Amino acid sequence: MWEETFKSEQPEPPAAKPPIGNPVVETIQQLGQTATPAAESNIFCMTIIGQVEGHIVLPPQNKTTKYEHLIPQLVAAEQNPKIEGIMIVLNTVGGDVEAGLAIAEMISSLTKPTVTLVLGGGHSIGVPIAVAGNTSFIAETATMTIHPIRLNGLVIGVPQTFEYLEKMQERVVRFVTSHSNVTEEVFKELMFKTGELTRDIGTTVIGTDAVKHGLIDQVGGIGQALRRLNQLIDARRQSAGAPVLGGLTQ
């Protein structure tokens, strides 16, 4: 009896601590990418997947890319001397306008060569991001939706609200037309086109149509995008007087 009582009073042994997770796996789960590839590479690849999340946190069931995660990565890539080129891969439905424009401005202001690649879709505010690089590519089956800026939630119906909306829309138009070959007239025609999108105005362009309108430079995939990025890297080395390393140009 005493032995049973003594055993019952003994404290439970501490639970084993869970093993520390693989940091690469955790980074993939949290940010959708690895901080550095397993093999040494002079190219930094950044992915923008799902909806661009800005100042408002989206519901957990939404696939999102948080702009506060992307901006520090772009700053780090710009400062890292080992990184010579940056690849931006997009498959996004759009999202927060100001966050998307912030990302696009960051990409366009990088001093290192940048190439963007639209896979699946580069819709809405994804359009400025897609044209922000030195060269832009789009997969043959990928789509881009161009439409006017919308407001979610309560809208105060006063002239100032519509003036603000119009000014923000002009910011998008100016950025896209200044970083691509599309004219303002063509872009606004695509933006305000009626009858194509259900109960809405706007246009969806696919692959070759995006190139035809001047939005995107070329139709291609990851191979063509990497080849072009390596060409830009070699050209930058030559202009800086640095030797071109063999085997990098594809």
BALOBA-1460 file (C-alpha; in Angstrom, 3 decimals):
// residues 250
<rec num="1" residu="m" x="0.000" y="0.000" z="0.000"/>
<rec num="2" residu="w" x="2.813" y="2.412" z="0.893"/>
<rec num="3" residu="e" x="4.608" y="1.633" z="-2.352"/>
<rec num="4" residu="e" x="1.485" y="2.398" z="-4.388"/>
<rec num="5" residu="t" x="1.003" y="5.707" z="-2.540"/>
<rec num="6" residu="f" x="4.659" y="6.626" z="-3.019"/>
<rec num="7" residu="k" x="4.501" y="5.911" z="-6.734"/>
<rec num="8" residu="s" x="1.352" y="8.007" z="-7.158"/>
<rec num="9" residu="e" x="3.042" y="11.004" z="-5.496"/>
<rec num="10" residu="q" x="6.043" y="10.933" z="-7.805"/>
<rec num="11" residu="p" x="6.016" y="13.733" z="-10.420"/>
<rec num="12" residu="e" x="5.508" y="12.831" z="-14.039"/>
<rec num="13" residu="p" x="8.714" y="12.804" z="-16.073"/>
<rec num="14" residu="p" x="9.091" y="15.901" z="-18.284"/>
<rec num="15" residu="a" x="7.784" y="15.492" z="-21.805"/>
<rec num="16" residu="a" x="10.408" y="15.210" z="-24.476"/>
<rec num="17" residu="k" x="11.012" y="18.455" z="-26.324"/>
<rec num="18" residu="p" x="9.932" y="18.376" z="-29.953"/>
<rec num="19" residu="p" x="12.870" y="18.188" z="-32.308"/>
<rec num="20" residu="i" x="13.979" y="21.435" z="-33.850"/>
<rec num="21" residu="g" x="12.542" y="21.663" z="-37.351"/>
<rec num="22" residu="n" x="14.516" y="22.012" z="-40.523"/>
<rec num="23" residu="p" x="14.965" y="25.780" z="-41.068"/>
<rec num="24" residu="v" x="14.718" y="25.353" z="-44.839"/>
<rec num="25" residu="v" x="11.388" y="23.524" z="-44.513"/>
<rec num="26" residu="e" x="10.098" y="26.162" z="-42.100"/>
<rec num="27" residu="t" x="11.079" y="28.928" z="-44.511"/>
<rec num="28" residu="i" x="9.265" y="27.181" z="-47.338"/>
<rec num="29" residu="q" x="6.148" y="26.813" z="-45.185"/>
<rec num="30" residu="q" x="6.160" y="30.416" z="-43.992"/>
<rec num="31" residu="l" x="7.415" y="32.323" z="-47.044"/>
<rec num="32" residu="g" x="7.057" y="29.835" z="-49.876"/>
<rec num="33" residu="q" x="10.758" y="29.855" z="-50.667"/>
<rec num="34" residu="t" x="14.219" y="29.128" z="-49.347"/>
<rec num="35" residu="a" x="16.440" y="32.000" z="-48.267"/>
<rec num="36" residu="t" x="19.363" y="30.568" z="-50.238"/>
<rec num="37" residu="p" x="19.465" y="27.635" z="-52.635"/>
<rec num="38" residu="a" x="21.241" y="24.454" z="-51.567"/>
<rec num="39" residu="a" x="23.817" y="25.031" z="-54.307"/>
<rec num="40" residu="e" x="25.656" y="28.329" z="-54.574"/>
<rec num="41" residu="s" x="23.873" y="30.569" z="-57.060"/>
<rec num="42" residu="n" x="24.362" y="34.132" z="-58.191"/>
<rec num="43" residu="i" x="20.616" y="34.461" z="-58.865"/>
<rec num="44" residu="f" x="18.006" y="35.198" z="-56.207"/>
<rec num="45" residu="c" x="14.513" y="33.918" z="-57.002"/>
<rec num="46" residu="m" x="11.523" y="35.548" z="-55.309"/>
<rec num="47" residu="t" x="7.991" y="34.209" z="-55.708"/>
<rec num="48" residu="i" x="4.727" y="36.154" z="-55.442"/>
<rec num="49" residu="i" x="1.921" y="33.637" z="-55.026"/>
<rec num="50" residu="g" x="-1.775" y="34.081" z="-54.266"/>
<rec num="51" residu="q" x="-3.075" y="37.462" z="-53.098"/>
<rec num="52" residu="v" x="-0.785" y="40.369" z="-52.274"/>
<rec num="53" residu="e" x="-1.530" y="41.196" z="-48.646"/>
<rec num="54" residu="g" x="-1.105" y="44.806" z="-47.614"/>
<rec num="55" residu="h" x="-2.265" y="46.769" z="-44.567"/>
<rec num="56" residu="i" x="-5.173" y="44.432" z="-43.762"/>
<rec num="57" residu="v" x="-4.584" y="40.828" z="-42.704"/>
<rec num="58" residu="l" x="-6.577" y="38.486" z="-44.918"/>
<rec num="59" residu="p" x="-8.494" y="35.421" z="-43.665"/>
<rec num="60" residu="p" x="-6.331" y="32.349" z="-42.987"/>
<rec num="61" residu="q" x="-7.915" y="30.339" z="-45.813"/>
<rec num="62" residu="n" x="-6.524" y="32.814" z="-48.378"/>
<rec num="63" residu="k" x="-3.221" y="32.037" z="-50.065"/>
<rec num="64" residu="t" x="-1.283" y="35.268" z="-49.545"/>
<rec num="65" residu="t" x="2.089" y="36.901" z="-50.074"/>
<rec num="66" residu="k" x="2.807" y="39.551" z="-47.452"/>
<rec num="67" residu="y" x="4.556" y="42.615" z="-48.774"/>
<rec num="68" residu="e" x="6.426" y="43.120" z="-45.492"/>
<rec num="69" residu="h" x="8.145" y="39.795" z="-46.222"/>
<rec num="70" residu="l" x="9.156" y="40.738" z="-49.764"/>
<rec num="71" residu="i" x="10.601" y="44.214" z="-49.244"/>
<rec num="72" residu="p" x="13.340" y="43.117" z="-46.773"/>
<rec num="73" residu="q" x="14.284" y="40.290" z="-49.138"/>
<rec num="74" residu="l" x="14.699" y="42.731" z="-52.022"/>
<rec num="75" residu="v" x="16.829" y="45.022" z="-49.865"/>
<rec num="76" residu="a" x="18.995" y="42.065" z="-48.796"/>
<rec num="77" residu="a" x="19.389" y="40.873" z="-52.400"/>
<rec num="78" residu="e" x="20.409" y="44.367" z="-53.491"/>
<rec num="79" residu="q" x="23.051" y="44.563" z="-50.747"/>
<rec num="80" residu="n" x="24.414" y="41.028" z="-51.139"/>
<rec num="81" residu="p" x="27.505" y="41.137" z="-53.400"/>
<rec num="82" residu="k" x="27.112" y="37.443" z="-54.267"/>
<rec num="83" residu="i" x="23.692" y="38.055" z="-55.836"/>
<rec num="84" residu="e" x="24.111" y="39.281" z="-59.421"/>
<rec num="85" residu="g" x="20.579" y="38.881" z="-60.735"/>
<rec num="86" residu="i" x="17.010" y="38.614" z="-59.438"/>
<rec num="87" residu="m" x="14.200" y="36.468" z="-60.816"/>
<rec num="88" residu="i" x="10.595" y="37.356" z="-59.904"/>
<rec num="89" residu="v" x="8.047" y="34.563" z="-60.458"/>
<rec num="90" residu="l" x="4.363" y="35.546" z="-60.255"/>
<rec num="91" residu="n" x="1.143" y="33.612" z="-59.994"/>
<rec num="92" residu="t" x="-1.089" y="36.147" z="-58.272"/>
<rec num="93" residu="v" x="-4.711" y="37.268" z="-58.399"/>
<rec num="94" residu="g" x="-3.755" y="40.797" z="-57.309"/>
<rec num="95" residu="g" x="-4.500" y="42.359" z="-53.952"/>
<rec num="96" residu="d" x="-3.687" y="45.553" z="-52.075"/>
<rec num="97" residu="v" x="-2.968" y="48.376" z="-54.534"/>
<rec num="98" residu="e" x="-0.463" y="50.318" z="-52.439"/>
<rec num="99" residu="a" x="1.381" y="47.157" z="-51.389"/>
<rec num="100" residu="g" x="1.567" y="45.984" z="-54.992"/>
<rec num="101" residu="l" x="2.855" y="49.347" z="-56.171"/>
<rec num="102" residu="a" x="5.430" y="49.362" z="-53.364"/>
<rec num="103" residu="i" x="6.739" y="45.970" z="-54.487"/>
<rec num="104" residu="a" x="6.764" y="47.089" z="-58.136"/>
<rec num="105" residu="e" x="8.677" y="50.274" z="-57.276"/>
<rec num="106" residu="m" x="11.211" y="48.274" z="-55.267"/>
<rec num="107" residu="i" x="11.820" y="45.888" z="-58.173"/>
<rec num="108" residu="s" x="12.124" y="48.686" z="-60.732"/>
<rec num="109" residu="s" x="14.635" y="50.584" z="-58.573"/>
<rec num="110" residu="l" x="17.041" y="47.659" z="-58.122"/>
<rec num="111" residu="t" x="20.461" y="48.214" z="-59.681"/>
<rec num="112" residu="k" x="20.945" y="44.508" z="-60.392"/>
<rec num="113" residu="p" x="19.397" y="42.840" z="-63.470"/>
<rec num="114" residu="t" x="15.835" y="41.659" z="-62.883"/>
<rec num="115" residu="v" x="13.593" y="39.407" z="-64.949"/>
<rec num="116" residu="t" x="9.916" y="38.745" z="-64.216"/>
<rec num="117" residu="l" x="7.988" y="35.630" z="-65.216"/>
<rec num="118" residu="v" x="4.190" y="35.303" z="-65.107"/>
<rec num="119" residu="l" x="3.059" y="31.709" z="-64.594"/>
<rec num="120" residu="g" x="-0.641" y="30.909" z="-64.336"/>
<rec num="121" residu="g" x="-1.761" y="34.483" z="-63.772"/>
<rec num="122" residu="g" x="-0.570" y="38.003" z="-63.072"/>
<rec num="123" residu="h" x="-3.877" y="39.731" z="-62.487"/>
<rec num="124" residu="s" x="-4.911" y="43.171" z="-61.256"/>
<rec num="125" residu="i" x="-2.117" y="44.803" z="-59.225"/>
<rec num="126" residu="g" x="0.092" y="41.923" z="-60.363"/>
<rec num="127" residu="v" x="0.347" y="43.718" z="-63.734"/>
<rec num="128" residu="p" x="2.624" y="46.540" z="-62.448"/>
<rec num="129" residu="i" x="4.780" y="43.956" z="-60.659"/>
<rec num="130" residu="a" x="5.043" y="41.893" z="-63.838"/>
<rec num="131" residu="v" x="6.350" y="44.832" z="-65.890"/>
<rec num="132" residu="a" x="8.721" y="46.176" z="-63.205"/>
<rec num="133" residu="g" x="11.779" y="44.141" z="-64.240"/>
<rec num="134" residu="n" x="14.309" y="44.795" z="-66.978"/>
<rec num="135" residu="t" x="12.712" y="42.054" z="-69.091"/>
<rec num="136" residu="s" x="9.320" y="40.413" z="-68.620"/>
<rec num="137" residu="f" x="8.152" y="36.952" z="-69.695"/>
<rec num="138" residu="i" x="4.745" y="35.271" z="-69.655"/>
<rec num="139" residu="a" x="3.880" y="31.620" z="-70.114"/>
<rec num="140" residu="e" x="1.843" y="30.862" z="-73.216"/>
<rec num="141" residu="t" x="-1.187" y="29.781" z="-71.146"/>
<rec num="142" residu="a" x="-0.853" y="32.443" z="-68.428"/>
<rec num="143" residu="t" x="-3.418" y="35.244" z="-68.152"/>
<rec num="144" residu="m" x="-3.444" y="38.861" z="-67.005"/>
<rec num="145" residu="t" x="-6.619" y="40.685" z="-65.968"/>
<rec num="146" residu="i" x="-6.678" y="44.459" z="-66.412"/>
<rec num="147" residu="h" x="-9.518" y="46.329" z="-64.735"/>
<rec num="148" residu="p" x="-10.209" y="49.602" z="-62.895"/>
<rec num="149" residu="i" x="-9.335" y="49.910" z="-59.216"/>
<rec num="150" residu="r" x="-12.076" y="48.798" z="-56.839"/>
<rec num="151" residu="l" x="-12.743" y="49.644" z="-53.209"/>
<rec num="152" residu="n" x="-13.817" y="47.020" z="-50.678"/>
<rec num="153" residu="g" x="-16.058" y="47.718" z="-47.699"/>
<rec num="154" residu="l" x="-17.829" y="50.983" z="-46.879"/>
<rec num="155" residu="v" x="-17.350" y="53.718" z="-49.480"/>
<rec num="156" residu="i" x="-18.179" y="57.326" z="-48.619"/>
<rec num="157" residu="g" x="-19.959" y="58.743" z="-51.657"/>
<rec num="158" residu="v" x="-18.346" y="62.163" z="-51.790"/>
<rec num="159" residu="p" x="-16.336" y="63.742" z="-54.632"/>
<rec num="160" residu="q" x="-13.077" y="63.459" z="-52.648"/>
<rec num="161" residu="t" x="-13.414" y="59.672" z="-52.495"/>
<rec num="162" residu="f" x="-13.734" y="59.359" z="-56.262"/>
<rec num="163" residu="e" x="-10.909" y="61.837" z="-56.838"/>
<rec num="164" residu="y" x="-8.642" y="59.745" z="-54.606"/>
<rec num="165" residu="l" x="-9.653" y="56.588" z="-56.483"/>
<rec num="166" residu="e" x="-8.941" y="58.257" z="-59.820"/>
<rec num="167" residu="k" x="-5.517" y="59.477" z="-58.676"/>
<rec num="168" residu="m" x="-4.564" y="56.013" z="-57.450"/>
<rec num="169" residu="q" x="-5.670" y="54.548" z="-60.765"/>
<rec num="170" residu="e" x="-3.530" y="57.076" z="-62.610"/>
<rec num="171" residu="r" x="-0.534" y="55.958" z="-60.530"/>
<rec num="172" residu="v" x="-1.048" y="52.413" z="-61.793"/>
<rec num="173" residu="v" x="-1.495" y="53.560" z="-65.408"/>
<rec num="174" residu="r" x="1.631" y="55.728" z="-65.324"/>
<rec num="175" residu="f" x="3.756" y="52.978" z="-63.818"/>
<rec num="176" residu="v" x="2.634" y="50.310" z="-66.298"/>
<rec num="177" residu="t" x="2.995" y="52.523" z="-69.373"/>
<rec num="178" residu="s" x="6.437" y="53.792" z="-68.286"/>
<rec num="179" residu="h" x="7.804" y="50.289" z="-67.621"/>
<rec num="180" residu="s" x="6.376" y="48.474" z="-70.653"/>
<rec num="181" residu="n" x="5.712" y="49.043" z="-74.337"/>
<rec num="182" residu="v" x="1.949" y="49.473" z="-73.983"/>
<rec num="183" residu="t" x="0.571" y="52.940" z="-74.695"/>
<rec num="184" residu="e" x="-1.716" y="54.766" z="-72.301"/>
<rec num="185" residu="e" x="-4.537" y="54.676" z="-74.839"/>
<rec num="186" residu="v" x="-4.322" y="50.913" z="-75.325"/>
<rec num="187" residu="f" x="-3.978" y="50.210" z="-71.609"/>
<rec num="188" residu="k" x="-7.005" y="52.333" z="-70.709"/>
<rec num="189" residu="e" x="-8.973" y="50.746" z="-73.536"/>
<rec num="190" residu="l" x="-8.238" y="47.310" z="-72.044"/>
<rec num="191" residu="m" x="-9.031" y="48.591" z="-68.556"/>
<rec num="192" residu="f" x="-12.432" y="50.072" z="-69.386"/>
<rec num="193" residu="k" x="-13.581" y="47.553" z="-71.976"/>
<rec num="194" residu="t" x="-17.134" y="46.377" z="-71.364"/>
<rec num="195" residu="g" x="-18.776" y="43.076" z="-72.127"/>
<rec num="196" residu="e" x="-15.842" y="40.723" z="-71.621"/>
<rec num="197" residu="l" x="-15.808" y="40.275" z="-67.846"/>
<rec num="198" residu="t" x="-19.093" y="39.181" z="-66.294"/>
<rec num="199" residu="r" x="-20.933" y="42.144" z="-64.708"/>
<rec num="200" residu="d" x="-17.758" y="44.181" z="-64.756"/>
<rec num="201" residu="i" x="-15.426" y="46.128" z="-67.008"/>
<rec num="202" residu="g" x="-11.953" y="45.092" z="-67.951"/>
<rec num="203" residu="t" x="-10.050" y="42.653" z="-70.126"/>
<rec num="204" residu="t" x="-8.291" y="39.329" z="-69.688"/>
<rec num="205" residu="v" x="-5.287" y="38.856" z="-71.977"/>
<rec num="206" residu="i" x="-3.568" y="35.520" z="-72.517"/>
<rec num="207" residu="g" x="0.116" y="34.898" z="-73.254"/>
<rec num="208" residu="t" x="0.722" y="36.116" z="-76.790"/>
<rec num="209" residu="d" x="-1.990" y="38.796" z="-76.469"/>
<rec num="210" residu="a" x="-0.082" y="40.368" z="-73.567"/>
<rec num="211" residu="v" x="3.005" y="40.539" z="-75.792"/>
<rec num="212" residu="k" x="0.982" y="41.847" z="-78.748"/>
<rec num="213" residu="h" x="-0.416" y="44.719" z="-76.651"/>
<rec num="214" residu="g" x="3.095" y="45.570" z="-75.398"/>
<rec num="215" residu="l" x="2.455" y="44.687" z="-71.761"/>
<rec num="216" residu="i" x="5.000" y="41.857" z="-71.643"/>
<rec num="217" residu="d" x="8.226" y="41.560" z="-73.625"/>
<rec num="218" residu="q" x="8.273" y="37.866" z="-74.562"/>
<rec num="219" residu="v" x="6.376" y="34.598" z="-74.293"/>
<rec num="220" residu="g" x="8.466" y="31.993" z="-72.507"/>
<rec num="221" residu="g" x="9.069" y="29.881" z="-69.435"/>
<rec num="222" residu="i" x="11.693" y="29.501" z="-66.756"/>
<rec num="223" residu="g" x="14.399" y="28.401" z="-69.203"/>
<rec num="224" residu="q" x="14.041" y="31.448" z="-71.426"/>
<rec num="225" residu="a" x="13.785" y="33.755" z="-68.408"/>
<rec num="226" residu="l" x="16.991" y="32.390" z="-66.855"/>
<rec num="227" residu="r" x="18.812" y="32.619" z="-70.185"/>
<rec num="228" residu="r" x="17.844" y="36.274" z="-70.498"/>
<rec num="229" residu="l" x="18.825" y="37.005" z="-66.895"/>
<rec num="230" residu="n" x="22.263" y="35.469" z="-67.442"/>
<rec num="231" residu="q" x="22.690" y="37.618" z="-70.546"/>
<rec num="232" residu="l" x="21.880" y="40.742" z="-68.516"/>
<rec num="233" residu="i" x="24.315" y="39.654" z="-65.807"/>
<rec num="234" residu="d" x="27.106" y="39.144" z="-68.360"/>
<rec num="235" residu="a" x="26.388" y="42.536" z="-69.932"/>
<rec num="236" residu="r" x="26.586" y="44.185" z="-66.496"/>
<rec num="237" residu="r" x="29.920" y="42.497" z="-65.797"/>
<rec num="238" residu="q" x="31.339" y="43.664" z="-69.089"/>
<rec num="239" residu="s" x="30.188" y="47.233" z="-68.519"/>
<rec num="240" residu="a" x="31.823" y="47.138" z="-65.085"/>
<rec num="241" residu="g" x="35.051" y="45.728" z="-66.524"/>
<rec num="242" residu="a" x="34.733" y="42.415" z="-64.683"/>
<rec num="243" residu="p" x="35.631" y="39.123" z="-66.389"/>
<rec num="244" residu="v" x="32.724" y="37.031" z="-67.645"/>
<rec num="245" residu="l" x="32.622" y="33.647" z="-65.944"/>
<rec num="246" residu="g" x="32.240" y="30.697" z="-68.264"/>
<rec num="247" residu="g" x="29.250" y="28.402" z="-68.038"/>
<rec num="248" residu="l" x="26.783" y="30.984" z="-66.763"/>
<rec num="249" residu="t" x="25.307" y="31.929" z="-70.112"/>
<rec num="250" residu="q" x="22.744" y="29.458" z="-71.328"/>
